[in-house]
């Protein structure tokens, strides 16, 4: 993951999803917050955290989303990760970022995705329940 190669980073990240290893979470947080790591290493770490199911990462991801000095792709993936976590605590920050005058279209699209995922979960609709309702028809 730390090589900076896009394919290698994302493939490593996919292999980490669902792994519970002592210290892994702290390493991933360090990677996403330390701008000395390559863009793709940071994106891969954000990807893993987004599928961790641990909403404790919300504040770190919101911090990245709100940091206008971050590259667009990093902010984009942070927004998407917040949607994957379905973290209600992120709604205010996502809505504020969406209203920003300087929001990039790519980041805006991910924010809209995140809000739709969070709101769907809040309304009792999940991907699993969507699939079940479709299969009953």
Number of C-alpha atoms within 10 A of each C-alpha: 22 17 12 17 13 17 13 16 21 21 12 17 19 16 10 20 15 12 11 10 8 8 8 12 18 9 11 19 17 14 22 25 16 11 11 9 16 19 20 21 24 27 27 30 28 30 24 22 29 25 18 20 15 13 19 13 19 22 14 14 27 22 14 22 26 17 13 12 9 14 12 17 15 22 28 22 25 32 33 26 28 34 26 21 23 25 23 17 15 21 19 12 17 22 13 10 19 20 11 11 7 10 14 14 12 13 22 20 15 22 28 17 18 25 25 14 23 23 18 15 15 13 9 9 14 15 11 8 11 12 10 11 11 8 8 6 5
